[in-house]
């Protein structure tokens, strides 16, 4: 099976998201300051790679971003606050 560019980039984005999450865990649980520094540097690097990949997908038209109204953002914010308060 042949993959097109969009499928390959989408797979890369998913992989970068997973790597970013794993480096975040690694940094949080680092046993020494040196280990934390290394993990944190890798986290930042992967974060930038993920952002660049996301931007490329938008430029190519493979992903769209839509502006939201202030009321829609406020509604989402309230829903999140409610969920957080339920978790306490």
C-alpha positions in Angstrom: 0.0 0.0 0.0 1.3 3.4 -0.9 0.8 6.4 1.4 0.3 9.9 0.2 2.1 12.9 1.7 -0.9 13.8 3.9 -1.1 10.4 5.4 2.7 10.3 6.1 2.6 13.8 7.7 -0.5 12.9 9.8 1.3 9.7 11.0 4.4 11.9 11.9 2.2 14.3 13.8 0.6 11.5 15.8 4.1 10.1 16.6 5.4 13.5 17.7 2.4 14.0 20.0 3.1 10.6 21.6 6.9 11.4 21.9 6.1 14.8 23.4 3.8 13.2 26.0 6.5 10.6 26.9 9.2 13.2 27.3 6.9 15.2 29.5 6.5 12.1 31.8 10.3 11.5 31.6 11.0 15.1 32.7 8.5 15.0 35.5 10.0 11.8 36.9 13.7 12.6 36.3 15.8 11.5 39.2 18.6 14.1 38.9 18.8 17.7 37.7 20.9 16.6 34.8 18.4 14.0 33.7 15.6 16.6 34.0 17.6 19.0 31.9 18.2 16.5 29.1 14.5 15.3 29.1 13.3 18.9 29.2 15.5 19.9 26.2 14.2 16.9 24.3 10.6 17.8 25.2 11.1 21.3 23.9 12.7 20.1 20.7 9.9 17.6 20.0 7.3 20.3 20.9 8.8 22.6 18.2 8.9 19.7 15.7 5.2 19.0 16.4 4.3 22.7 15.9 6.2 22.8 12.7 4.4 19.7 11.4 1.0 21.1 12.4 1.8 24.4 10.6 2.9 22.5 7.5 -0.4 20.6 7.5 -2.3 23.9 7.7 -0.3 25.4 4.9 -1.0 22.4 2.7 -4.7 22.6 3.5 -4.8 19.2 5.2 -6.0 20.7 8.4 -8.1 23.7 9.0 -8.4 26.1 11.9 -11.5 28.1 12.5 -11.8 31.2 14.6 -14.3 30.8 17.4 -16.5 33.5 18.9 -15.9 34.8 22.4 -19.2 33.2 23.6 -18.1 29.8 22.2 -14.8 30.0 24.0 -16.5 31.1 27.2 -18.9 28.1 27.0 -16.0 25.7 26.5 -14.2 27.3 29.5 -17.3 26.9 31.7 -17.6 23.3 30.7 -14.0 22.6 31.5 -14.3 24.4 34.9 -17.3 22.3 35.7 -15.5 19.0 34.8 -12.5 20.1 36.9 -14.6 20.9 39.9 -16.4 17.5 39.6 -13.0 15.8 39.8 -12.2 17.4 43.2 
